[in-house]
């Protein structure tokens, strides 16, 4: 009669057996190939090193940059981008100057994916068609009413419509890594927008032309890390300046422009530890960087805040907030915004 062999008494070792254990004396041992034993010991060691499974890494937020290419009534344009791509806000600066300023900072126009237009005044859109025609990969992002205003009020090619992507206020849209929301601002263009721009864990708000702070503008400005805001004129310089009375009244209206004192008080009221950079947009004729900066700096000092000038020195970066008056005719430095620590 054939002898029955018990599985428990005669077992073939498997790949992941614990070879350090001594088998029972009555259990015969089978030879183990050295490679199998080596792999089994390696697996056991790896399990001890990773008791909770493999480590899952989270994506690291990217830095992004901002540069003003011109500010104020002489022409408005700024660039925002990251390592992947970027876009322009407004197109009131000569296209050749924009191209050259970006190239000087190693940003080719192929990196620029579009232009977001705030409103249809010429100092914000004068060169939009030239930029688009010379860079056909770019798109125009503006509201339908803003496009209509540009076509009706200015001598611009109707082919501008071929480049347009409609956007609507309070409805976010995306340009690569950036999520952008247009919001209502008080100004006297056909349709007027500011932009709330989100990138990873940070946000930037741009509101360059507004006569007062609307509820929606206030909503976005209170949750931003970096702000571009109008500080258009000094009240006394405007009052005693050469402008005709009707133009002075238009500038001072609630749908006109904000003066230094209004901007300073608003910034002092809303400042929070999140707000790290403030960029001021100034008028050419009724303001000066020294006057505007002094007004805002004093208001923030009265809140107990320390003010830096965005010079990048260690001492400067210890300040609560960086304050900058944007150049009116020349490109600004390229400011780099890094992820939160």
WOBEL-V201340 format. One record per helix or strand of 3 or more residues. SS is the DSSP state (H for helix, E for strand). FROM is the first residue (numbers start at 1). LEN is the number of residues. If there is no record, write none. Layout:
ss & from & len
SS & FROM & LEN
SS & FROM & LEN
//
This chain:
ss & from & len
H & 34 & 16
E & 64 & 7
E & 77 & 5
E & 86 & 4
H & 95 & 9
H & 109 & 3
E & 112 & 5
H & 122 & 4
H & 128 & 7
E & 139 & 4
H & 144 & 10
H & 158 & 6
E & 164 & 3
E & 173 & 3
E & 178 & 7
E & 193 & 7
E & 202 & 6
H & 215 & 7
E & 226 & 5
H & 235 & 5
H & 245 & 8
H & 260 & 11
E & 277 & 5
H & 289 & 13
H & 314 & 4
E & 321 & 5
E & 335 & 3
//
